[in-house]
Amino acid sequence: MFKSILKVAMLILAVLLVVAWFTNPEKEDFALRIKMELDKEVNSNNDNPALQYIAEIGLKFTKHVAEKMMVRKNYGICSIFVISLPDGDYSYLGAFGNYFPLQTKNPLDQINKHK
């Protein structure tokens, strides 16, 4: 009985590892996620046309520079993405097609603070 439970557990682990391997996000995927988050923040601040215009200019600049400020550490079944900003480094775990912050401070909170 123990051997059959062990075999099933090993099979489940092997399936999870294969799924993790194929869903490990690439650097471009994470850059797209950053772009989508920034777009959402800019679009939520559309009550003032001047601020909207300034935010869109900043967004274009940020999109261009974001990939240069980002480093991906690929571990096969997951990746760690590190974004270097003037106020510090921000790390995210990319696994199973999702991103999980590895710190409590979120750089997008800085945008929200200035609204």
Z-matrix of the N, CA and C atoms (Angstrom, degrees):
N
C 1 1.450
C 2 1.538 1 111.06
N 3 1.342 2 116.05 1 -44.66
C 4 1.466 3 119.71 2 -179.98
C 5 1.518 4 111.14 3 -62.06
N 6 1.341 5 116.57 4 -38.60
C 7 1.463 6 120.30 5 179.89
C 8 1.525 7 111.28 6 -64.85
N 9 1.307 8 117.89 7 -38.50
C 10 1.468 9 120.20 8 179.57
C 11 1.528 10 110.91 9 -69.04
N 12 1.331 11 117.23 10 -37.74
C 13 1.474 12 120.42 11 176.52
C 14 1.525 13 109.83 12 -65.50
N 15 1.321 14 116.68 13 -41.03
C 16 1.461 15 121.23 14 178.31
C 17 1.525 16 111.20 15 -63.79
N 18 1.332 17 117.30 16 -41.19
C 19 1.465 18 120.80 17 178.32
C 20 1.524 19 111.28 18 -63.44
N 21 1.319 20 116.88 19 -42.70
C 22 1.474 21 120.54 20 178.89
C 23 1.532 22 110.01 21 -65.01
N 24 1.318 23 116.94 22 -42.35
C 25 1.460 24 120.78 23 178.90
C 26 1.528 25 111.25 24 -62.69
N 27 1.314 26 116.75 25 -41.73
C 28 1.471 27 120.72 26 178.54
C 29 1.522 28 110.96 27 -66.42
N 30 1.337 29 116.96 28 -38.21
C 31 1.459 30 120.71 29 177.33
C 32 1.522 31 110.90 30 -64.71
N 33 1.324 32 117.09 31 -43.48
C 34 1.475 33 121.09 32 177.94
C 35 1.516 34 110.04 33 -62.88
N 36 1.322 35 117.80 34 -43.15
C 37 1.463 36 121.63 35 178.27
C 38 1.524 37 110.72 36 -62.11
N 39 1.324 38 117.42 37 -42.91
C 40 1.467 39 120.78 38 179.04
C 41 1.528 40 111.08 39 -62.94
N 42 1.324 41 117.38 40 -41.81
C 43 1.469 42 121.00 41 178.35
C 44 1.522 43 109.97 42 -63.61
N 45 1.334 44 117.33 43 -44.39
C 46 1.470 45 120.53 44 178.88
C 47 1.529 46 111.83 45 -61.01
N 48 1.329 47 116.98 46 -40.47
C 49 1.462 48 120.60 47 179.20
C 50 1.534 49 111.42 48 -65.95
N 51 1.327 50 117.13 49 -39.38
C 52 1.464 51 120.48 50 178.33
C 53 1.523 52 110.18 51 -66.41
N 54 1.339 53 116.98 52 -43.92
C 55 1.470 54 120.72 53 178.00
C 56 1.522 55 109.84 54 -62.65
N 57 1.333 56 117.56 55 -43.00
C 58 1.470 57 120.99 56 179.02
C 59 1.529 58 110.70 57 -61.44
N 60 1.315 59 117.10 58 -40.03
C 61 1.466 60 121.33 59 179.69
C 62 1.528 61 110.97 60 -60.00
N 63 1.338 62 116.18 61 -45.93
C 64 1.463 63 120.22 62 -176.33
C 65 1.526 64 113.39 63 -78.84
N 66 1.323 65 118.22 64 -17.34
C 67 1.471 66 120.40 65 179.82
C 68 1.521 67 112.00 66 -106.84
N 69 1.319 68 117.24 67 11.41
C 70 1.465 69 121.17 68 176.85
C 71 1.526 70 108.71 69 -67.07
N 72 1.344 71 118.61 70 117.05
C 73 1.467 72 120.15 71 -175.03
C 74 1.527 73 112.80 72 -69.07
N 75 1.321 74 114.13 73 146.19
C 76 1.463 75 122.37 74 175.86
C 77 1.528 76 109.72 75 -88.02
N 78 1.320 77 115.89 76 169.27
C 79 1.462 78 121.34 77 178.96
C 80 1.531 79 110.75 78 -61.18
N 81 1.327 80 116.98 79 -38.62
C 82 1.466 81 120.97 80 -179.76
C 83 1.524 82 110.86 81 -65.60
N 84 1.335 83 117.31 82 -35.17
C 85 1.462 84 121.14 83 177.83
C 86 1.526 85 110.84 84 -63.59
N 87 1.338 86 115.46 85 -42.40
C 88 1.457 87 119.21 86 -179.92
C 89 1.526 88 110.96 87 -69.21
N 90 1.333 89 117.20 88 -38.55
C 91 1.468 90 120.43 89 176.95
C 92 1.527 91 110.34 90 -62.22
N 93 1.319 92 117.26 91 -38.96
C 94 1.467 93 120.75 92 176.79
C 95 1.525 94 110.52 93 -64.83
N 96 1.319 95 116.76 94 -38.86
C 97 1.473 96 120.28 95 178.16
C 98 1.522 97 110.63 96 -63.35
N 99 1.335 98 117.37 97 -42.23
C 100 1.470 99 120.84 98 177.42
C 101 1.524 100 109.59 99 -61.43
N 102 1.336 101 116.53 100 -44.45
C 103 1.454 102 120.84 101 179.67
C 104 1.530 103 110.87 102 -59.02
N 105 1.336 104 116.59 103 -44.48
C 106 1.461 105 120.20 104 -179.51
C 107 1.525 106 111.38 105 -63.90
N 108 1.333 107 117.26 106 -40.36
C 109 1.467 108 120.90 107 179.00
C 110 1.529 109 110.97 108 -65.60
N 111 1.333 110 116.01 109 -42.41
C 112 1.463 111 119.49 110 179.04
C 113 1.527 112 111.26 111 -67.39
N 114 1.334 113 116.89 112 -40.14
C 115 1.468 114 120.39 113 176.14
C 116 1.520 115 110.84 114 -58.30
N 117 1.322 116 115.73 115 -42.50
C 118 1.463 117 120.40 116 179.93
C 119 1.530 118 110.61 117 -62.83
N 120 1.332 119 116.66 118 -42.24
C 121 1.461 120 120.44 119 179.16
C 122 1.526 121 111.59 120 -64.94
N 123 1.327 122 116.42 121 -42.36
C 124 1.467 123 120.45 122 179.99
C 125 1.521 124 110.26 123 -65.14
N 126 1.311 125 117.03 124 -43.81
C 127 1.460 126 120.47 125 -178.31
C 128 1.523 127 112.64 126 -68.99
N 129 1.322 128 118.07 127 -24.33
C 130 1.459 129 120.04 128 177.89
C 131 1.528 130 111.47 129 -78.58
N 132 1.323 131 116.90 130 -10.38
C 133 1.467 132 121.77 131 -178.57
C 134 1.531 133 109.75 132 -109.30
N 135 1.335 134 117.58 133 42.03
C 136 1.453 135 120.38 134 -173.82
C 137 1.529 136 114.04 135 -96.10
N 138 1.328 137 118.91 136 13.17
C 139 1.455 138 120.72 137 -179.69
C 140 1.534 139 112.25 138 -77.01
N 141 1.303 140 118.08 139 -22.05
C 142 1.461 141 121.93 140 179.13
C 143 1.532 142 108.29 141 -117.94
N 144 1.346 143 118.66 142 112.64
C 145 1.468 144 120.82 143 -176.62
C 146 1.528 145 114.01 144 -58.77
N 147 1.339 146 117.49 145 -37.08
C 148 1.468 147 120.15 146 179.95
C 149 1.527 148 110.77 147 -65.55
N 150 1.337 149 116.34 148 -44.44
C 151 1.461 150 119.79 149 178.29
C 152 1.525 151 111.03 150 -66.21
N 153 1.325 152 116.32 151 -36.25
C 154 1.458 153 121.05 152 177.81
C 155 1.531 154 110.15 153 -61.18
N 156 1.334 155 117.17 154 -45.28
C 157 1.462 156 121.70 155 -179.75
C 158 1.523 157 111.10 156 -63.62
N 159 1.324 158 116.53 157 -44.95
C 160 1.467 159 121.28 158 179.56
C 161 1.529 160 109.75 159 -63.78
N 162 1.334 161 116.40 160 -41.45
C 163 1.461 162 120.05 161 180.00
C 164 1.522 163 111.22 162 -64.94
N 165 1.322 164 117.79 163 -37.73
C 166 1.462 165 120.51 164 178.90
C 167 1.524 166 111.47 165 -66.70
N 168 1.325 167 117.25 166 -37.96
C 169 1.470 168 120.27 167 175.84
C 170 1.531 169 109.88 168 -64.21
N 171 1.325 170 116.17 169 -45.13
C 172 1.458 171 120.43 170 177.87
C 173 1.515 172 111.98 171 -62.36
N 174 1.327 173 116.13 172 -36.57
C 175 1.463 174 120.84 173 179.29
C 176 1.521 175 111.04 174 -64.75
N 177 1.345 176 117.19 175 -42.86
C 178 1.468 177 120.20 176 178.51
C 179 1.530 178 110.47 177 -61.23
N 180 1.325 179 116.09 178 -42.53
C 181 1.461 180 120.67 179 178.10
C 182 1.526 181 110.32 180 -63.56
N 183 1.332 182 116.27 181 -45.41
C 184 1.462 183 120.97 182 -177.87
C 185 1.516 184 111.30 183 -63.43
N 186 1.330 185 117.69 184 -41.28
C 187 1.462 186 121.16 185 178.63
C 188 1.525 187 110.36 186 -60.13
N 189 1.338 188 116.35 187 -40.03
C 190 1.458 189 120.79 188 -177.93
C 191 1.529 190 111.43 189 -69.10
N 192 1.319 191 116.13 190 -38.88
C 193 1.462 192 120.92 191 -174.44
C 194 1.537 193 112.21 192 -88.61
N 195 1.341 194 117.33 193 -21.52
C 196 1.466 195 120.86 194 -172.63
C 197 1.520 196 112.92 195 -54.71
N 198 1.319 197 116.83 196 -44.64
C 199 1.466 198 118.65 197 -177.88
C 200 1.523 199 111.89 198 -67.73
N 201 1.317 200 117.72 199 -27.96
C 202 1.465 201 120.55 200 178.76
C 203 1.528 202 111.29 201 -75.85
N 204 1.329 203 117.06 202 -24.87
C 205 1.467 204 121.48 203 -179.16
C 206 1.522 205 111.92 204 -91.39
N 207 1.325 206 117.32 205 -2.26
C 208 1.453 207 121.96 206 -173.81
C 209 1.525 208 111.39 207 -108.51
N 210 1.326 209 115.13 208 139.90
C 211 1.456 210 121.98 209 176.05
C 212 1.524 211 107.69 210 -125.35
N 213 1.320 212 115.65 211 134.81
C 214 1.473 213 120.81 212 177.13
C 215 1.515 214 108.77 213 -110.02
N 216 1.329 215 115.43 214 128.26
C 217 1.460 216 121.80 215 172.98
C 218 1.527 217 106.31 216 -107.74
N 219 1.324 218 116.53 217 108.93
C 220 1.455 219 122.23 218 -174.75
C 221 1.528 220 110.30 219 -90.98
N 222 1.330 221 116.28 220 123.07
C 223 1.458 222 121.99 221 178.38
C 224 1.527 223 111.67 222 -112.14
N 225 1.327 224 116.97 223 18.04
C 226 1.458 225 121.04 224 177.41
C 227 1.513 226 113.36 225 84.71
N 228 1.326 227 116.85 226 -63.55
C 229 1.465 228 119.96 227 -178.95
C 230 1.524 229 112.48 228 -95.52
N 231 1.317 230 116.69 229 -8.56
C 232 1.465 231 122.14 230 175.73
C 233 1.528 232 107.73 231 -159.16
N 234 1.323 233 114.89 232 167.96
C 235 1.464 234 120.44 233 177.93
C 236 1.518 235 109.10 234 -135.69
N 237 1.321 236 115.47 235 151.24
C 238 1.461 237 121.77 236 172.15
C 239 1.524 238 106.28 237 -110.50
N 240 1.329 239 115.91 238 125.23
C 241 1.459 240 122.04 239 177.60
C 242 1.520 241 107.78 240 -106.71
N 243 1.324 242 116.75 241 128.10
C 244 1.461 243 121.84 242 179.25
C 245 1.521 244 107.61 243 -118.42
N 246 1.330 245 115.40 244 124.63
C 247 1.463 246 121.84 245 176.54
C 248 1.517 247 107.42 246 -108.80
N 249 1.327 248 116.57 247 123.15
C 250 1.461 249 121.47 248 179.58
C 251 1.522 250 109.04 249 -96.36
N 252 1.324 251 115.72 250 115.90
C 253 1.460 252 122.69 251 177.03
C 254 1.518 253 108.64 252 -118.51
N 255 1.331 254 117.87 253 165.12
C 256 1.462 255 119.43 254 -178.42
C 257 1.532 256 113.83 255 -57.79
N 258 1.333 257 117.84 256 -30.12
C 259 1.464 258 119.03 257 -178.71
C 260 1.528 259 113.23 258 -93.22
N 261 1.326 260 117.74 259 8.81
C 262 1.457 261 120.68 260 175.72
C 263 1.513 262 112.90 261 137.49
N 264 1.320 263 114.88 262 179.56
C 265 1.458 264 121.52 263 179.19
C 266 1.528 265 109.41 264 -97.26
N 267 1.327 266 115.09 265 143.08
C 268 1.459 267 121.77 266 178.30
C 269 1.523 268 107.58 267 -122.36
N 270 1.339 269 116.22 268 127.87
C 271 1.453 270 121.42 269 -176.50
C 272 1.527 271 110.24 270 -114.52
N 273 1.339 272 114.66 271 141.83
C 274 1.455 273 122.15 272 179.12
C 275 1.516 274 109.08 273 -134.10
N 276 1.314 275 115.93 274 138.32
C 277 1.457 276 121.99 275 174.97
C 278 1.516 277 107.52 276 -91.68
N 279 1.319 278 116.36 277 124.75
C 280 1.456 279 121.58 278 175.50
C 281 1.511 280 109.12 279 -105.73
N 282 1.331 281 115.98 280 117.35
C 283 1.466 282 120.50 281 -179.22
C 284 1.521 283 109.30 282 -153.83
N 285 1.313 284 115.90 283 142.01
C 286 1.466 285 122.23 284 178.52
C 287 1.526 286 111.73 285 54.30
N 288 1.335 287 117.22 286 34.29
C 289 1.458 288 121.87 287 177.80
C 290 1.514 289 113.98 288 76.14
N 291 1.318 290 118.71 289 10.11
C 292 1.467 291 123.06 290 179.94
C 293 1.523 292 110.02 291 -121.53
N 294 1.340 293 114.52 292 167.35
C 295 1.470 294 120.95 293 -179.83
C 296 1.518 295 108.60 294 -128.81
N 297 1.319 296 114.78 295 132.64
C 298 1.452 297 120.86 296 -177.84
C 299 1.529 298 108.54 297 -125.61
N 300 1.347 299 117.86 298 122.85
C 301 1.466 300 119.47 299 178.98
C 302 1.530 301 110.33 300 -65.73
N 303 1.312 302 115.99 301 140.82
C 304 1.457 303 121.66 302 179.28
C 305 1.523 304 111.40 303 -102.13
N 306 1.326 305 116.58 304 16.04
C 307 1.458 306 122.35 305 176.05
C 308 1.525 307 107.00 306 -145.30
N 309 1.315 308 115.42 307 163.12
C 310 1.469 309 118.55 308 -179.19
C 311 1.518 310 111.79 309 -84.06
N 312 1.312 311 118.10 310 -24.30
C 313 1.459 312 122.50 311 -179.06
C 314 1.526 313 109.73 312 -83.78
N 315 1.320 314 116.81 313 130.37
C 316 1.454 315 122.25 314 -178.79
C 317 1.531 316 108.73 315 -113.26
N 318 1.340 317 119.00 316 128.31
C 319 1.465 318 119.86 317 -178.96
C 320 1.529 319 112.99 318 -61.08
N 321 1.323 320 117.82 319 -27.32
C 322 1.465 321 119.11 320 178.56
C 323 1.526 322 111.71 321 -68.75
N 324 1.337 323 117.12 322 -20.94
C 325 1.461 324 119.20 323 175.36
C 326 1.515 325 111.54 324 -63.61
N 327 1.339 326 117.19 325 -28.38
C 328 1.463 327 120.64 326 177.31
C 329 1.530 328 110.86 327 -64.72
N 330 1.332 329 116.21 328 -36.61
C 331 1.462 330 120.20 329 177.15
C 332 1.510 331 109.71 330 -66.63
N 333 1.337 332 116.96 331 -45.37
C 334 1.452 333 121.63 332 -178.66
C 335 1.517 334 112.09 333 -63.48
N 336 1.335 335 117.39 334 -31.09
C 337 1.455 336 121.81 335 -177.87
C 338 1.525 337 111.36 336 -67.52
N 339 1.331 338 117.76 337 -28.13
C 340 1.457 339 122.01 338 -176.40
C 341 1.521 340 113.03 339 -90.19
N 342 1.317 341 117.99 340 2.12
C 343 1.468 342 120.29 341 179.47
C 344 1.496 343 111.82 342 -73.05
